[in-house]
Amino acid sequence: MADDSMLPTLVGGTGRAPDPTPEEPRILGIIPNYQTVSDPTRPYEPLTAKEKWVLFARSTADPFVMANVVLGASMSHMRRGIPDYGVGPASYAQRLGAAFGDITVQGMLTGAAFAQVLHQDPRYFRRGTQCGLLSRVVYSVSRVAITRSDAGRDVPNWSFMVGTAAAIGISNAYYPEASRNGSVMLSRIGSTVIGSALGNLLPEFWPDVQRLFHRHQHDVPQPELHVHPGN
């Protein structure tokens, strides 16, 4: 059974509607998009060690992320998902604490600690409309395995892969015994990787949706106002 509390690290040109930028850091006005570099033509500037930690803190403490953690833990509690602490308010409190522990530890290890030590950039860099649809989909899902180094080169995404495995290993310290066997851990790693890979599709294609929306707005004919002179 897949883990419900290890949530995925679930972040324009001329004549186009602007892409989400640090000045517009949310998708649909609610989903945080801090970890995305939307303009693929922007010259690469690596994050400092401090900026990686600030980005982790900002992304983890975001109200949308917090609400998502509470919702996921609540749904998991109702159906006795992993980690299963039992029923009742005390068990729910333990599950909620585990959920916040999961999202915090995973974000800290993958986006800050290992990213700093291994000199890797935790952000998602859009490929953009300069490439075809299939190429962009493949690129998006591949970013869990490939990332950008602080030198601007594509490298194996060890910060995510090692950080995710380490975070799930650490969670064994507070998960109940029935929820920390090998098969459960492998299932949790798999669900986290798949969720993160699919989660990259939203920041990749959201600017395209914005452009279509703005284009539709401009294409809709505006009603003409006719003023008839009085008699």
C-alpha positions in Angstrom: 0.0 0.0 0.0 1.4 3.4 -0.9 2.2 6.0 1.7 -0.3 8.9 2.0 1.7 11.2 4.2 4.9 11.4 2.2 3.6 14.1 -0.2 5.6 14.9 -3.3 7.8 17.8 -3.3 4.4 18.5 -5.0 7.4 25.7 -8.4 7.2 35.2 -21.2 8.3 36.5 -24.3 7.2 39.3 -26.5 3.6 39.0 -27.5 2.9 36.2 -24.9 1.1 36.2 -21.6 3.8 36.1 -18.8 4.9 32.9 -17.3 4.7 32.5 -13.5 7.8 34.1 -12.0 9.0 34.8 -8.4 6.6 37.8 -8.6 3.7 35.4 -9.4 4.8 32.4 -7.4 1.5 30.5 -7.4 -0.4 28.4 -9.9 -4.1 29.2 -10.0 -3.4 31.6 -7.3 -3.1 28.9 -4.6 -0.5 26.2 -5.6 3.0 27.2 -4.6 5.4 27.4 -7.6 8.5 28.7 -5.8 10.7 25.9 -7.1 10.2 26.6 -10.8 12.3 28.6 -13.2 9.6 29.3 -15.8 11.6 31.1 -18.4 13.9 28.6 -20.3 15.8 31.4 -21.9 16.9 33.0 -18.6 20.6 32.8 -18.0 21.4 30.2 -15.3 22.2 31.6 -11.8 22.8 29.0 -9.1 21.4 29.3 -5.7 23.6 29.9 -2.7 23.5 27.5 0.2 21.4 30.0 2.2 18.9 30.4 -0.7 18.4 26.6 -0.8 17.5 26.5 2.8 15.2 29.5 2.5 13.5 27.9 -0.5 13.0 24.7 1.5 11.5 26.6 4.5 9.3 28.7 2.3 8.0 25.7 0.3 7.4 23.6 3.4 5.7 26.2 5.5 3.4 27.3 2.7 -0.3 27.3 3.8 -1.4 25.3 0.8 1.2 22.6 1.6 0.1 22.6 5.3 -3.5 22.2 4.3 -2.6 19.4 1.8 -0.8 17.5 4.6 -3.7 17.8 6.9 -6.1 16.7 4.2 -3.9 13.7 3.2 -3.5 12.6 6.8 -7.2 12.9 7.5 -8.1 10.8 4.4 -5.5 8.2 5.3 -6.8 8.0 8.9 -10.3 7.4 7.7 -9.3 4.4 5.7 -6.5 3.2 8.0 -3.7 3.8 5.5 0.0 3.8 6.2 1.3 4.7 8.8 -1.5 2.9 10.7 -1.5 4.2 14.3 -5.1 2.9 14.9 -8.3 4.8 15.5 -9.4 7.6 17.7 -8.1 11.2 18.3 -4.7 10.2 19.8 -4.0 8.0 16.7 -5.0 10.8 14.4 -2.7 13.2 16.2 0.2 10.7 15.8 -0.6 10.3 12.1 -0.8 14.1 11.6 2.6 14.5 13.3 4.1 11.8 11.1 2.7 13.5 8.0 4.3 16.8 9.0 7.5 15.0 9.9 7.6 13.3 6.5 7.1 16.4 4.4 9.6 18.4 6.5 12.4 15.8 6.6 12.1 14.9 2.9 12.1 18.6 1.9 15.0 19.4 4.1 17.2 16.5 2.9 16.4 16.6 -0.8 16.0 20.4 -1.3 18.5 21.8 1.2 21.0 19.4 2.9 21.9 17.0 0.1 21.4 19.8 -2.5 24.0 21.9 -0.6 26.5 19.1 0.0 26.3 17.7 -3.6 26.1 21.1 -5.2 22.8 20.5 -7.0 20.0 22.8 -7.8 16.6 21.7 -6.3 14.5 23.9 -8.7 12.6 22.7 -11.7 13.7 24.3 -15.0 11.0 24.4 -17.6 11.8 23.3 -21.1 9.1 25.5 -22.6 7.4 25.6 -26.0 10.7 25.5 -27.9 10.4 21.7 -27.8 7.6 19.3 -28.8 4.9 18.0 -26.5 6.3 14.5 -26.1 9.8 15.8 -25.5 8.5 18.1 -22.7 6.6 15.3 -21.0 9.7 13.0 -21.1 11.8 15.9 -19.8 9.4 16.7 -17.0 9.2 13.2 -15.6 12.9 12.6 -16.0 13.8 15.4 -13.6 13.4 13.1 -10.7 16.5 11.2 -12.0 18.3 14.2 -13.6 18.9 17.6 -12.2 21.0 20.7 -12.7 24.3 21.1 -10.9 25.4 24.4 -9.4 27.7 24.6 -12.4 24.7 24.5 -14.8 25.2 20.9 -16.1 22.8 18.0 -16.1 23.8 15.4 -13.5 22.1 12.4 -11.7 19.6 13.7 -9.2 21.3 12.2 -6.2 20.0 14.9 -3.9 16.4 13.7 -4.6 17.0 10.0 -4.8 19.3 9.7 -1.8 17.4 12.3 0.2 14.1 10.5 -0.4 15.5 7.1 0.6 17.1 8.7 3.7 13.9 10.5 4.7 11.9 7.3 4.5 14.5 5.5 6.5 14.4 8.2 9.2 10.6 7.9 9.3 11.0 4.4 10.7 12.0 6.0 14.0 8.4 7.3 14.4 6.3 4.9 12.2 4.6 2.0 13.9 6.3 -1.4 13.5 3.7 -2.7 11.1 4.4 0.2 8.7 8.1 0.0 8.5 9.0 -3.2 6.8 10.9 -3.5 3.5 7.9 -3.8 1.2 6.2 -0.7 2.7 9.4 1.3 2.4 9.8 0.3 -1.3 6.2 1.2 -1.9 6.6 4.6 -0.3 9.8 5.3 -2.3 8.0 4.3 -5.5 4.9 6.4 -4.8 7.1 9.4 -3.9 9.1 9.2 -7.1 6.0 8.7 -9.3 4.2 11.6 -7.6 7.2 13.9 -8.0 7.6 13.0 -11.6 4.0 13.6 -12.5 4.0 16.7 -10.3 6.5 18.3 -12.7 4.0 18.3 -15.5 2.0 21.1 -13.8 4.7 23.8 -13.7 5.9 22.7 -17.1 2.5 23.2 -18.9 0.8 25.8 -16.7 2.2 28.8 -18.6 0.7 27.2 -21.8 -2.7 27.1 -20.2 -2.3 30.7 -19.1 -1.5 31.7 -22.7 -4.5 29.9 -24.1 -6.7 31.5 -21.5 -5.4 35.0 -22.2 -5.6 34.4 -26.0 -9.2 33.3 -25.6 -10.0 36.4 -23.7 -8.5 38.6 -26.4 -10.3 36.6 -29.2 -13.8 37.0 -27.6 -15.5 39.9 -29.5 -16.5 42.7 -27.2 -20.1 43.9 -27.6 -20.5 47.2 -29.3 -22.3 50.0 -27.6 -24.7 51.9 -30.0 -25.9 55.3 -28.9 -29.0 56.5 -30.7 -29.6 60.2 -30.8 -32.8 61.3 -29.3 -35.7 62.7 -31.4 
